[in-house]
Amino acid sequence: MKHIKEKSRTRQQRQRMRAHRRSMVLISSVIMLLIVLVSVGGVSLRAKNEAYKKQQAELETQIKEEKDRTKEIEKYKEYVGTDAYVEDVAKEKFGLVYEDEIVLKPTK
């Protein structure tokens, strides 16, 4: 009887070892799957980050251009309020000149 109990114990131990191995393989597989998913997610996030950096640089360039344009508009607004602007428009649109000016027209 002692011999039978030893065999059954070894059989039980082998079954436990097999179950333990299966569990270890399953846990290892799950961990590997998680590592792969995190790696893929990291690559995706890096790509998005690069795209956002490019977009940010473009937007900063546009902001600078718009600020420069705003300055030009402000200068033009100041110029429009001057007598020089009125004179330029009068000469250009209406052909008006001062009494002592001589107008030279090109011949065709």
C-alpha positions as CSV (number, residue, x, y, z in Angstrom):
1,M,0.0,0.0,0.0
2,K,2.8,2.3,0.7
3,H,4.1,1.8,-2.8
4,I,0.7,2.7,-4.3
5,K,0.5,6.0,-2.3
6,E,4.0,7.0,-3.5
7,K,2.9,6.4,-7.2
8,S,-0.3,8.4,-6.6
9,R,1.7,11.2,-5.0
10,T,4.1,11.4,-7.9
11,R,1.2,11.3,-10.3
12,Q,-0.5,14.1,-8.4
13,Q,2.8,16.0,-8.4
14,R,3.1,15.6,-12.1
15,Q,-0.4,16.8,-12.6
16,R,0.3,19.8,-10.4
17,M,3.5,20.5,-12.4
18,R,1.6,20.3,-15.7
19,A,-1.0,22.7,-14.4
20,H,1.7,25.0,-13.0
21,R,3.4,25.0,-16.4
22,R,0.2,25.7,-18.2
23,S,-0.5,28.6,-15.9
24,M,3.0,29.9,-16.4
25,V,2.7,29.7,-20.2
26,L,-0.7,31.4,-20.0
27,I,0.6,34.2,-17.8
28,S,3.7,34.6,-19.9
29,S,1.5,34.8,-23.1
30,V,-0.7,37.5,-21.5
31,I,2.3,39.5,-20.4
32,M,3.9,39.3,-23.9
33,L,0.6,40.4,-25.4
34,L,0.4,43.4,-23.1
35,I,4.0,44.3,-24.0
36,V,3.3,44.1,-27.7
37,L,0.1,46.3,-27.2
38,V,2.0,48.9,-25.2
39,S,4.8,49.0,-27.7
40,V,2.4,49.5,-30.6
41,G,0.5,52.2,-28.7
42,G,3.8,53.9,-27.9
43,V,4.8,54.0,-31.6
44,S,1.4,55.3,-32.5
45,L,1.7,58.1,-29.9
46,R,5.1,59.1,-31.1
47,A,3.8,59.4,-34.6
48,K,0.9,61.6,-33.4
49,N,3.3,63.7,-31.3
50,E,5.5,64.3,-34.4
51,A,2.4,65.3,-36.4
52,Y,1.3,67.7,-33.7
53,K,4.8,69.2,-33.5
54,K,4.7,69.9,-37.3
55,Q,1.2,71.3,-37.0
56,Q,2.3,73.5,-34.1
57,A,5.2,74.9,-36.1
58,E,3.0,75.6,-39.0
59,L,0.5,77.4,-36.8
60,E,3.2,79.5,-35.2
61,T,4.4,80.5,-38.6
62,Q,0.9,81.5,-39.6
63,I,0.6,83.5,-36.3
64,K,3.8,85.4,-37.1
65,E,2.6,86.1,-40.7
66,E,-0.7,87.4,-39.4
67,K,1.0,89.6,-36.8
68,D,3.2,91.1,-39.6
69,R,0.1,91.6,-41.8
70,T,-1.7,93.3,-38.9
71,K,1.3,95.7,-38.5
72,E,1.1,96.5,-42.3
73,I,-2.6,97.1,-42.1
74,E,-2.1,99.4,-39.1
75,K,0.6,101.4,-41.1
76,Y,-1.7,101.6,-44.1
77,K,-4.6,102.7,-41.8
78,E,-2.4,105.6,-40.5
79,Y,-1.3,106.4,-44.1
80,V,-5.0,106.6,-45.3
81,G,-5.6,109.3,-42.7
82,T,-2.9,111.6,-44.1
83,D,-3.0,114.3,-46.6
84,A,-0.5,112.4,-48.7
85,Y,-3.0,109.6,-49.3
86,V,-5.7,112.1,-50.3
87,E,-3.3,113.7,-52.8
88,D,-2.2,110.3,-54.2
89,V,-5.8,109.2,-54.7
90,A,-6.8,112.5,-56.3
91,K,-3.9,112.3,-58.7
92,E,-4.4,108.6,-59.6
93,K,-8.2,108.4,-59.8
94,F,-9.2,111.8,-60.9
95,G,-6.1,113.1,-62.6
96,L,-6.0,116.2,-60.5
97,V,-2.7,118.2,-60.3
98,Y,-1.5,121.3,-58.6
99,E,-1.5,124.5,-60.6
100,D,2.2,124.6,-60.9
101,E,2.7,121.0,-61.8
102,I,3.5,119.8,-65.4
103,V,2.0,116.5,-66.4
104,L,3.9,114.4,-68.9
105,K,2.0,111.6,-70.7
106,P,3.8,108.9,-72.5
107,T,3.1,108.6,-76.3
108,K,1.9,105.4,-77.7
